[in-house]
Amino acid sequence: MRLRTDHSYGTASHALPPKTSAGTLTWRWRLDQPIELADLRKKVGDDTALKVCAMFDMPLERLGFIERNLLRLARSASGEYLPAATLCYVWDQKLPVGSELPNAYTSRVRFVVVDSASNPSGPASPLQQWVSHTRDLHADFLKTFGAESESVPPLLAIVVGADSDNTGQSSLGYVGDISLTPTR
């Protein structure tokens, strides 16, 4: 899949059957044009040239009162069943590999940096080369959302996307060979 942004954003979502368990997510991607001004720590820089996300059907009862009602309002306004927990693996321009942080707009989305142009503990992730990833969604969910949930809820969808709407820049990347396999 070719992902190109130009002052824009887009996602492709693959809905999963009800009660799909978190397993092992694998994919490969290649970034040809990063977003130089991206900075996931700030709203003005909340862009990513490549992301692969897992949407979880976390019950609203696990959220605090304010977040629960904000999500109900967002669901009502959008007419969509928005997930209560989304975990996104991203290629980031500034944060080192292994960084974990909430989205600048909502804590319902959490980022894990798996490739980066800035990596103090090793070489920067290569541009214009395919890089493969394998992630344990069960373990990653508990690590990023474990304070809110002791168990891992079912998956709703796997989403691929890119965005450059906040920085007003452009990006070009590719994602392929996505698979979700049950944990044995």
N, C-alpha and C positions, 0 to 999 in steps of 0.2 A: 504494500500500500504506500503510495506516495503522499506525503503530507507537506503541503506548501501553505504558508501564511503570508499575508501582506496586509498589515494593520487589521488583522482579523483573527478569528478562532474557529475551530471546528472539531467535531468528534464523530466517531463511528462507534456505535454501541451494539453489542451482541447480547441479547437477553438469554438468560440461562433457564433451564427447567426449574420449577419450584423445588425448594429444599436442596439445591446443589451445594454440596459441602466444599469448604475451602480445601484446596489440594496444592499441587505444585504447578506454578505458572511459569511457562518458558516462552521466550520470544527472542528475536534478534532485531537489531535496528542499526541504522546508519545515519549519522548527521552530517550533512554537507554544508549547511549554512546555519550557524548558531544565532541566537539573539543576544547581541553584545550588551545591551542595556538591561537584560533580565536580572531581577533580584527578587526571589521568592519571599524575602523577608518584608517586602514593602508592597502596598497596593499598586503603586505606580510601576513597579517592576514585576508584577505577578503574571509572568509569561513563561512558557516553556516550549521549546522547539519540538520536543518529543515527550510523550507520556503514555504509559500503559497503566490503566486503573482497574481496580476490582471494587465493585459496589456491593455492599453488604446490607442485608435486610435486618438491621438492628432494631429491636422493638423500641418504640418511643419512651416506654416506661424507664428505660435505662438512661435517658437523658435528664438533665436538670430541668426544672420548671420553665425557665426562660427559653432555653434551647428547644425544648419539646414544643412549646407554643409558637416559636418562630418558624420551626419546620412545618408545623400544621398550617400556618399562614402561607408559607411559601408553596406548599403543596396545593392549597386552595387557589392561590393566585395564578399558579402556572398550569393547573389542571393535570399535573404529572405526579406520579408517585416518586418523589425525590428520596434517595436513600439517606438513612440516618448516619451512615459511615461509609466513606470512600477512601481507599488507600491507593495513592498514585506513585508509581515509580517514574522518576524523571531524569532527563539529561539536563544538568544545570550549568550555567556559565560561571557562577561565582562560588557556590558552596561546595565543600569537599565531598567526595564519595563517602557514604555512610551517614550523612546529615539527615536528620528527621525533624520535621517542623509542620505546624498547622498552616493551612492556607491563610493568606492575609485577609480574606473576606469572611471565612467561616471555619470554625474548628471541626466541622463535620467532614472536612477533607483534610487528609494528612499526606505529606510528601515524604518520600524516601529517595534520596539522591543516589542513583546507581552508576551514573557516568557524569564526569565533570571536566571543565576546562581548568579548574583549580583543584589540585589534589596534593596537599603538602606531604602526605604520607607515601606518595608514589607518583608515577608519571600521569600526566593529564590524559584523559580519554581521547582516543584518536578520532580525528575528523575523517570523513570520506572512507571509512572502513567499517565493515560489518562487525558488530559486537553482540555476543550471545549472553543471555541472562536466564537464570533459574532462581525462582523465589518460592519459599514455603509460605503460602498465604496465611495458614493457620498461625504459625509462629510470628509472622510480621504483624498480623492483626492484633494479637495479644500484646506485642511490644508497643504498638502505636496507640491502640484503643483500650488496652488492658485496665486502665484506671476506671473505665466506664463499664466494662463488661468482662466477667470472668470466663465466659464461654464465647465461642466464635459463631456468629449467626450465619444463616445460609447466604450464599451469593445470589445477587440479582442479575448482574451483567458484568461483562468485561468490556472496557472502553479504551479506545485508542484515540489520541488527539494531539493537537498542537495549538498554540495561541500566541499572538503577538499584538493583541488589541490594546493592551495598556501601555506598552513601550512605543507602539506605532512603527515597529520594524518589520522585517521579513525573515522567514526561515524556510529551510528545505531539509526534509529528512524522509526516511523510509522505515517501515516496520513490516516484519514478516514472520512466518512460521510460529504463530501464537498457538499455544496449546495449554489446556488445563487438564491435568491428570489427577485422579484420586490419590490421596495419601494411603499408603499400604500399611 
